[in-house]
Amino acid sequence: VAALAVPDDGSATQLAIVGSGTAGATGVVDAVVDRARDRLGGVVRVSGRRLERGDPFGAVRDLAPALSSESPVPAWRDAVLSRLSDGGVALVVDEAQWLDEQSRRLVVGVAERAVQHGVTVVVAHRPASGDSDLAALDAVLARSQLPVTLGPLDDDEVGEMCAIVTGAAVAGVLVDAVAEQTPGLADLVAALLAAGA
C-alpha cells in the first residue's frame, strides 16, 4: 500500500485507504509516512480526533498558523497547498472520519487540486456509509487510483506478521492458533503476539 501511495519514482499520487479499527490501518499509514519521508523528503501528517469534531480547523490549525478559525476554507486550502507544493511535501490524513467539517472541506479542496500542484495526498479512514463528505473525498482521490480497502490477513500474511513480530520463523501450529483467535485482523494479531501468545 505504501508503494501505491508513494511510488519509487517519487511522483505525486492520491490514495484513499479504508479500513476498520482493527485492520491495521495505523501501521499502513505509518509505512506511508516513512516512505514519503524517504522518497519525497517530507510529510505533513494530520489526524482527526473524535472529541475535536466541533473545533473548526482544529486538525489543520498548525498548517496555517497565520489564519484564524473564522478564515474561509478557500484561504486555508490555498495556504496549505502553497506549503505542500513549495516543499515537495506529502499530506497524509489519518482517522479522516473524525475531522471537523472545515478540516474535511479543506482536505477535499487540497485533494481536488493535488494533481495540478504536484502534491501527494493520502487519506485513511474507517468505513462510514452515509457520510457524504468522506464519499466526496474518496471520489476525488479515486480519480488517481482506486481506494485500497484493508481487510483481514490471510494465513500466509498472519504467518509473515508472526515472524516479523517475533523476529524468527514460527511453527505452523502457532500461526493457525493466532489466525483462529484473531480472524486475521492485523491489530489483534500484533496484540496477541505482544501479549506472549
Disulfide bonds with the S-S distance in Angstrom:
none
